[in-house]
Amino acid sequence: MLKYLFCLISLTITVNAAFAQAKSDTLIYYAKDNNSIIDDKTKADYVVFILPQQKINNNKLYPVMAYYPNGVLKLSAMSKTQSANFELQGPYIAYFPNGKRKLVATVDKGVLVGDEIAYYPNGNLYSHIIHKQGQIILNECRDSTGTILAQNGNGIWLDFPLDFYSSSTTGPVKDGLRDGKWQLSGRKALYEKGRIAKILSDSTQLVDLNPKAGKNLVFENDYLPIEGTPVYTGGKLHEFIYKNLVYPEQDRKDSIGGQAFIGFSVEQDGTTSNFKIIKAPSATLGEEALRVAKLLTQFNPGIKKGKPVKSPFVLPIYFSLDSLLNQQDTTSAVNFSGIDEQPSFPGGLGSFAKFLEKAIRYPVKERENHVTGKVYTSFIVEKDGSLTNIHVVATPSIGLAEEALRVFGSSPKWVPAKVNGKLIRVKHSVPINFSLGVE
């Protein structure tokens, strides 16, 4: 629930449609749940009214009112600006589509202060959080029936995301902070005074895949020696990126496309920082990729020797101008499992492995810095077997990504896919594993 309010406070809406300006100087716009503005009100998830400026407690503020399509109030707040990129200031109240209160809070200069009271869709109290001098104090939590789970900062806490659409993370709190074993998305974590101390296994025992080699492996204190890069936990990363990506108009007109790479850090607590454009086909494509990357805030941290560590992350974002990808006829590239013959490298997997072994040249910088891992690539296998739209989906570093692109760019033609005996274009994804044993 904290993430929900934070997203609204730091709201930056992507403008791709015109605003409506009423005669009374009230700004009106229609928006989707992902905060993009649209000009078709019949497809809007909500409508926002930013009213003329008023003087409230010696502050000149703009009242903000948002409504669901059914006419129910979605939020009531105040803004320091009369624009889509509004900055909240003062009391903030959000509502569920059924009209019941969702959240009551106060914002000062875009930052939560004081009490934050959240409710379940049935109207029962969910949580009471206190924001004090930059610290978040988990004070009280209840289940949907009203049973108290945590009180005065001690007990069990349920942390629901967004609008209670999915399951919660849960664990103990002590003196207002997470403390002890928490069940996170796909993992367990040990918190100490509000910060992740270690990532835990689901079991104290690992089953040996080769029982004849010896006894099962047991690790002390439930801690597994997990080694891994940060993992996005906010859903499907690819879908999130392209749901929020807006192709810059000038680049579209100038037919500029290609791969942009954004680098950032994933902190020990899973938050992100230190964003920068590593490489981009143009300045505006780089800025758009950077904007979308900054929307990513939900990660499981990188792990080293069983402990979360601050880790670098390279995010590739592909801007495609291939109009065929957006067509719905038989010439379009497809991506589904019901085809008769999947595309394949000539000679099969054995030949593909030999091709990679000969073609890959480990980047010098990555070798010197012991950078390893998988680069996930995506491309289209055309009807004649040639590879087009080659791009990187995920990578440990830009050097490994560029090498993967070079290797697939030098690939011989593949055996194309078939449906009902007819050749078709197919989207295909292949990971390349870079290890320091590969020359």
N, C-alpha and C positions, 0 to 999 in steps of 0.2 A: 504493500500500500504506500510505503514511503516513496518508491520509485514512481508511482502514478502521479503523486503531487509534484515531485521534482520535475517530471517531464512537462507538466503544465506551467510551472514557474519559469522554466528555462525555455519556453516554447519559441521555436523559430519556424514559422510556417512557410512552406515552399509555394511561391506565388506563380500560378500558371493560368490565371483567369482574371477577369476584370472585377473590380469592386463595385458595389452599388453605394452611391452617396445620396442619402435622402435630403430633402430640402431643409430639414431641421438640423443638418450637419451631423446626422447619425451615420456612422460607418456600418455597413451591412455586408457580410460575405457568407458564402456557403462553403462548408468544409467536410472532408472525410475524416474517419477516425484516425488516420495516419497524419492528420493536420494539414494535408494538402488542400488548397483552395480550388474549387471547381465553379464553373459558370452555369451548370445545370442543377437547379435547386431540387429537381425530382430525384436526383441521385445522391443528394447530400445526406450525411449522417447527423448533421446539426447545422444550425444557423447562428451566427454571432452578431450581436448588436453592440457597438461601442458608442455610447451616448455622448452628447456634448459635455464639455468640461464643467465640473462643479467644484465649489470651494467647500472642502470637508476638513474640519479641524485644522484650519489654516493651511491646508494643502490643496493644490489644484489638481484634481484627479478626474479620470474619465470612467464612469460606470460601465462595466462589461456584463452583458447578459447573453447567455447561450441557451438555445432551446433544441430539444429533440424534435424529429419530424412529427411526433404526435402532439406537439405543443407544450409538452412538459418542460419545465425549467431544468436545464442541465447544470448551469453554474451561475453564480452571482459574485462579482468581484469588482475591484477597482484597479485601474491601470494608470501609469504615469504618462503613457503615450496613447494617441489615438491611431493605432496602426495594427496590422496583423501580428507584428512582432511585439505584442504588448508586454509591458513589464508590470507584474502584479505588485500592488502596494495596499496594505490594509487587510480588512476582513475578507475571507474567501470561503464560500460555501458551495459544495458540489452535491448533485442529486443523481439518484438512479433513474432509469426510464419510468419506473413505477411511481415516481414522485417523492419517494422517501429520501431522507438525507443520506449522503454518502460520506461527506467529509466536512469538517468545520476547522478552519485554521486561520492564522494571521501571518502575513508576509510583510517584511520590512526590507525595502531596497532589493527585492528579488530573493530574499533569504527567509526561510521559515523561522519564526520566533514564537516562544511561548507554547501554549497547549495546541496539540493536534488531536482532534477527536474523530475517530472513524466508526462507521456503522456497517452492519450487514444489510443485504437487500431486503430482509424482512423487518428492518427497522431497529433491531436489537443492537446494543453497543458492542463494537468489535474491539477497539483499542484506544488507549490514551497514551500519547507520546509527548514528551516535553523537550522542546528545543531551547537549550540554555548555553549561551556563549559558544556556539558552534558545536556543542555536544548534544548527541541524541540519547535521551533517557527513556528506556522502555518501562513505562510505569504500570500499566494495567492492560490485561488481555482477557477476552472471554470467548467462549464458543458461541455458535449461532443460537443456542437455546438460552443463553444468558448465564451459563455456569462460569464462575470466575476461575481462570487458569493461572493468572499471574496478578499479583497485587503489591503495590508499594515497591515495584522493581524486582520482585522475586517470584519464581514459579516457572511455568511452562508457557512458551510464546508460540503463537501461530503467525507466520508471516506470509500473507496472501499476496499474489501479484495482481496488479491492475484491478479488474472488476470481478474478482473471485471466479474467473473463467477456468482456472486450473488449480491443481492441488498446492497446498502450502508447504513451505519449509518450516521445520519445527525443532525446538530445542529449549534447554533451560536458560533462564536469565537470573542474574545475581546482581543486586544493587543497581538495577537499571541497564545492565550490559549483558550481551550474550556471553555465556560462560559454561563450558562443558561440551558434550557431544551433540552436534546438530545434524539433522538429516537434510542435506542439500539436494540439488538436482543431479541425480546419478551418483552422488558421493556422500560420504560422511566427513564432517570436519570437527576438529577440537578447537573450541574458542577459549581464549584466556583474556578476560577483561575487555571483551568487545572486539578482539582481533583474532583472525585465524592463526592458530599456532601450528597445527599439523593437519594433513589430510589423512583420514582413517580408511581402513578397508571395511568391507561389509562382513568379513569373517577374519578370524585370527589365523586361518590356515589356507595355504595355497595348495591346490592339488597338483602334484607332479605329473606332467604329461607323459613321462617315461618312468613308470613305477619300478622297473627293473634297475634303474640307475641308483636308487636309494630311497630313503624315507621322504615323506612329504615335508615341504619347507614350512617352517613356523617362524613368524617374525615377532620380536619382542614388543609387548604393549600394544598389540593390534595395528602397528604402523607398518604399512607396506612401503618398500622403497620405490615408489612410483616416480618415473622420470617422464616428463611430458611437457608439451607446449600448452599455452593457454587455450581454453576451449570456450567458444561462444555458447551461452546457455539461453539466449532469448528467442530460440526457435531456429528455423532454417536460415542460415546466414545469407545464402544466395538470394532467397526470396525477399528477405528484409532489405537487402541492398537495392534490388531492382524495383521494389515497391516504392522506395523513397527517392530513387535517382531521377533527376530531371536533366535531359540532354540540353546543354546550352544552345540557344537558338543560332548564334553566329557560327558555332562549330558545325551545327547541322547544315547550315546554308553553305559553308565552305567545305563540306564533306570531310571533316576532320574526325577521325576515330582512332581507336586503338586502346592500349592498356595503360592505365594509371596505377601507380604503386604508392600507397600511403603507409608510413611507418608510425608506430606509436608504442607506448609501454603499457603493459597490463600489470598493475600493482599487486601486492600480496593479498589485498582484500578483493581483487577482481575488478576494481575500478580502472579507468583508462586515463592516460596523460601523455604529454610530450608528443603531440601530433605533428607530423610534417609531411610535405609532399616530397617523395623520393624521386619520382620520375613521372612525366605525363606527356601526352602528345601535344598539349597546348596549356597555356596558363589557366584558361577558363575551365577546361576539363579537369585539371588538377585541383582547382578550387572547389568544383562540384564534388569530386571524389572525396576531398578533405571534409566537406560539409556532411556528407553521408556517413563517413567513418566516425565522426564525432558523435553521431547518434547512437553508436554502439557502446553500451554501458554495462552489459551483463556478461561477465566472463568467470569461468573457474580459472584460478591463477596457474601459472606454470609451476611445476614441481621439481625440486632437486633434493635428493636424499630424504624424501618423505615430507619435506617442508615447502610451503608456498613461497615463491620468490618473485621478485620483480623481473619481468621477462619482456624482451622485444617482440613485436608482432608486425608482420608485413601483410598488408591487405591489398590484393590486386582487384581492381575494378575495371571491367571491360566495357568500353563504349563501342557499340556496333552500329554500322550504317547499312548493313546488309538488309535490304528491303525484303528479300525472299524469306527471311526469318519470321516476318510478321504476316506472311500470306497464309491463307488457309486452304490452298489448293494442293494438288498432288505434287507440285514442284517444291513444296516447302520441306524443310528438314524436320524429321519427326524424332521423337525420343520416347519409345515405349517398348514393352517387352513382348508384344504379340507379333513381331515380325518373324518370318520363316527362317531367314538366315541373317545372323548378326554380322556386322562388318568385322573383318579380321586382317591381321598382318599376313602378307604372303608367306606361306610355309608354316604358319601357326605360331604358337607361343614360344617354341624353342627358337625359331628363327628371329622372332622379335627380341628375345633376350640376347641373342648374339649380336643383333643390330645395335641394341643399346650399349652393350659392352664395348663395341668398337667405336661407337659414335660419341659417347659421353666423354667430355673433357672437364674434369673437376675444376671449377674456378679457383684460381690461386688464393684469393682473399679468403674464400670460405674454407679452403684446406688449411690455411695458416691459423684460422680462428676456430678450427674444429667444428664447423657448422655442418650438420647432417640433418636428414629427415626426408619426408615425402613432399614432392611437388605434384599437386593435382592439376592436370591439364584437361581442357575440353576443346573439341574441334568438331567439324562436320566432315564426314566421309561422303564425298560427292558420288554421283552415279558412275563416274569414270574411275573412282578409287582415289582421286587426289584429295588432299586434306586442305580445308579452308577454315577461316575464322578460328585459327589456333590461338588460344589464350589460357592464362593461368587462373585457376579458381582459388587455390590456397598454396602458400609457400613459406618455408622457414626464412628465406632471404631473397633479395632481388637478384643476387648473383646466380643462385640455383634456378630461379624462375627464368632468367634470360637463357641459361644453358638448356633448360627443358624446351623452351620455344625454338632455340636453334636446332636442337636434335629433331624435333618433330617437323620443323621446316625442311630438313634434309631427308625426311623419310621417303622411301619409294611408295608408289601407289598401293593402296590397300585393296582387298577384295570387298566390293561394295555389298550393302545389305539388299535383301530381296523380300518382297511381299507378293504372294501369289505368282511367283516366278518373274516379277517385274523389279527392275532396279530402282532403288529409292535413295534419297539423301537422308542421312541419319546423324543425329548428334551423338557423340561418343565421348566418354571420359576415361582417362588412363592416368594412374599415379606412377611417378618415377621415384624410386627410393634411392637417395644419394647417401652412400656410406663411404668412409675413407678407405674402404677396401676396393672401391671401384676406380679404375684408371680411365 
